[in-house]
Structures are given as C-alpha cells and as structure tokens.
C-alpha cells in the first residue's frame, strides 16, 4: 500500500511539472539553403516531460491541432521517417526529404524524430531538401 501511494504521488508530481517547451519551424521551399524566417509553420509545444523526444512533441502538436504530419514507422532502431508535414509531402522516390536541424548551432541532427530529445526551449527546423542539393554531405538517416 505504501509503495502504491508513493508511486501515485510521484506520478502526480511529475505530471504537474512537465514544462519543457519545443519550438518547431518548417521551411517548405525545396533547397532554400536558409535556416531563418520566413517559416511556413512556426509553433511552440509546451508542457512536455524532460525526456520527451521530438516525436513526442510532434504528437502533442498534432493532438492540439497545431500541425499535421505523417511518415513511415520502421520500428526500433530506425524509428519514424517523416514524409509529410502539414500536407507537404517529400518522397524518397523524388529524391526529396525533410532535413532536421537543431541545437544551439542549428545543424543537421544525427538522430531522427523518434530518438532526438530536444532541450527545453530548443528550436527544431524541418527543411525541405533534395538529395542532390545536400552540399554539406550530411548522411540521410532513416530515423528522420
């Protein structure tokens, strides 16, 4: 009984203090080469747990009607490959993809949405790219 009460108090405490926020921005223009505005989507998702992944933030945003997305879930270890954001589809067959940039230096992420854990108040950018324009030579990960 005591363990159950402790677990309940812990869960209530944790849910009351979920306060991480993540800003998600999107550039639909193919190969724009920019990281700054104007953005086609600019939202902030708040009330996230500290360990929330980018996919968790996207799910919450979709549940709140702030954005839509779809993709292919390859399961562990690859995760979710994002194909469509707010109705804009990027297809591998057309050599197009959503490049994900983040961190303090707004660089391409080494992890995809299923694995990447953004920092509190971090901005994450989805930028529409073609494989041929990826001049930085960044590897395209399945977990994008």
C-alpha positions in Angstrom: 0.0 0.0 0.0 2.8 2.4 0.9 4.6 1.7 -2.4 1.3 2.4 -4.3 0.9 5.8 -2.6 4.5 6.7 -3.2 4.1 5.8 -6.9 0.9 7.8 -7.2 2.5 10.9 -5.6 5.5 10.6 -7.9 3.3 10.4 -11.0 1.2 13.4 -9.9 4.3 15.4 -9.1 5.9 14.5 -12.4 2.8 15.4 -14.4 2.3 18.7 -12.6 5.9 19.8 -13.5 6.0 18.8 -17.2 7.1 22.1 -18.5 9.6 21.6 -21.3 8.8 23.6 -24.5 10.0 22.9 -28.0 9.6 25.3 -31.0 9.0 23.6 -34.3 9.6 25.5 -37.5 9.2 24.4 -41.1 10.5 25.6 -44.5 8.6 24.0 -47.4 10.6 25.6 -50.2 12.9 22.9 -51.7 16.7 23.6 -51.2 16.2 27.1 -49.7 19.6 26.9 -48.0 18.3 29.1 -45.2 17.6 28.4 -41.5 15.8 31.7 -40.8 12.4 33.1 -41.5 10.0 33.3 -43.2 8.7 29.9 -42.0 5.7 28.0 -43.3 5.0 26.7 -39.8 6.1 28.2 -36.5 4.7 26.6 -33.4 5.7 26.1 -29.8 4.7 22.9 -28.0 4.8 23.2 -24.2 4.1 21.0 -21.2 6.4 18.3 -22.3 8.3 15.9 -20.0 12.1 16.5 -19.8 12.7 13.2 -21.6 10.3 13.9 -24.4 11.5 13.1 -27.9 10.9 15.3 -31.0 8.3 12.7 -32.0 6.5 13.2 -28.6 6.5 17.0 -29.3 5.1 16.4 -32.8 2.4 14.1 -31.5 1.3 16.6 -28.9 1.2 19.4 -31.5 -0.9 17.2 -33.8 -3.2 16.3 -30.9 -3.7 20.0 -30.3 -4.3 20.8 -33.9 -1.2 22.8 -34.3 0.3 20.7 -37.1 -0.1 17.5 -39.1 2.5 15.0 -40.1 2.8 11.5 -41.4 5.6 9.1 -42.0 6.7 5.5 -42.1 7.5 3.9 -38.8 10.3 1.4 -39.3 10.3 0.5 -35.6 13.4 0.2 -33.4 16.2 1.0 -34.0 15.3 3.1 -37.1 12.1 4.8 -35.9 9.8 7.2 -37.7 10.8 8.6 -41.2 8.8 11.8 -41.7 7.3 12.1 -45.2 4.6 14.8 -44.9 4.3 18.0 -42.8 1.0 20.0 -43.0 0.1 18.3 -46.3 3.5 18.9 -48.0 5.0 15.6 -49.0 8.6 14.8 -49.6 9.2 11.5 -51.3 12.4 9.4 -51.4 11.4 8.4 -54.9 11.7 12.1 -56.0 15.0 12.3 -54.0 13.3 14.7 -51.5 13.4 14.6 -47.7 12.8 16.6 -44.6 16.2 17.6 -43.2 16.0 18.1 -39.4 18.2 20.8 -37.9 18.5 21.8 -34.2 20.8 22.5 -31.3 22.4 25.9 -30.5 24.2 25.9 -33.8 21.1 24.8 -35.9 23.0 22.0 -37.6 21.6 18.7 -39.1 20.7 16.3 -36.4 22.5 12.9 -36.1 19.3 11.4 -34.7 15.7 11.3 -36.1 12.4 12.3 -34.5 12.0 9.0 -32.6 15.3 9.3 -30.8 16.2 13.0 -30.6 15.5 14.6 -27.3 15.4 18.4 -27.7 16.4 20.7 -24.9 13.9 23.0 -23.2 13.1 26.0 -25.4 15.1 24.5 -28.3 14.1 25.4 -31.9 14.0 22.5 -34.3 13.8 23.1 -38.1 12.3 20.8 -40.7 13.8 22.0 -44.0 12.7 20.6 -47.4 15.7 19.2 -49.3 16.7 17.1 -52.3 19.5 14.6 -52.1 21.4 16.2 -54.8 21.5 19.6 -53.0 22.8 18.3 -49.7 26.1 20.0 -50.2 27.2 19.5 -46.6 27.4 15.8 -47.4 25.3 15.0 -44.3 24.1 11.4 -44.2 20.4 11.0 -44.6 19.2 8.8 -41.7 16.2 6.6 -41.9 15.1 7.9 -38.5 14.3 11.4 -39.9 
